């Protein structure tokens, strides 16, 4: 069995109509001795920007001198990227060891009609790893949902809610407001702060009196320490949430600036040269009209125009919005060979359609010098792999202030 096969085994063998079982995940957490946490927990939920919020929260905590274990979902280039300590992905050996411990616990569980989800098992692995490395604080990004997600098994000290929209309608709720309430369901009597990015009027009405809002500029960080585009508010949310974690002091300004300046966000408006070519790809995990339009604006601001867009949007994403935003841009549409993703919707006749295996550094280089790649994170991970993007370290926890910088 490979290092990460145990995480997907039950999901891949699930019967038609089967659902993930939180009860089974709870039983496994109990058997592993991780259901009760002995370190503070910051949980990130929402529809978009969760990875950015989790990364900036983790970097802020590291700048404050905390050893932080972070679990995000899904990985960037592979599953090692889901589990990090102080911004660095776990090793292949560590992932394999965690997988073996999960497998040993799973074989002791009673049979169940429900299955253990991959995201839930990575969550449990991250908590195990946090104990292994004596982490001071844990940051968990929900896979999908809130109280309906395995992160809901663990009582957070702080909750960060990124922007919520109508993704997974009929699964998490029938409206964006219902989805937001499911996500906010991770909060518990232990939770001392529930912070939210600005929300749509529908969602804000449902959350009335339940959250504290983080507005642009509330982090107090200089603009150059924050990402461009729609991810900026999620970054500020992460920083603000980190400050509310119990036992965390305020880092020296120069130290905080040094660590946050080192943050990289592959797949979130990130620019990459295709190896061996003159082609640059702007990669962004945009899945709706607003996100695609923002990525197009960033491309045109830097390049003045673009030669081609590569797009991957399963049926449940905002394909119509992306089509409208892209207009007459030449497009190659990519279908992924994932059983849980459907690609049945009609596409504009001018778009080329390829399978995932066609996305290589050589094929990207044929599309021109200025290429935009947007879509689901499973796809952007494929592109990051094709361009050999660095994803093993998202920030440098040991970054030192520049000579002459201010701060203690």
Order of alpha helices (4+ residues) and beta strands (2+ residues): alpha-alpha-beta-alpha-beta-beta-beta-alpha-alpha-beta-beta-alpha-beta-alpha-beta-alpha-alpha-beta-beta-alpha-beta-alpha-beta-beta-alpha-beta-alpha
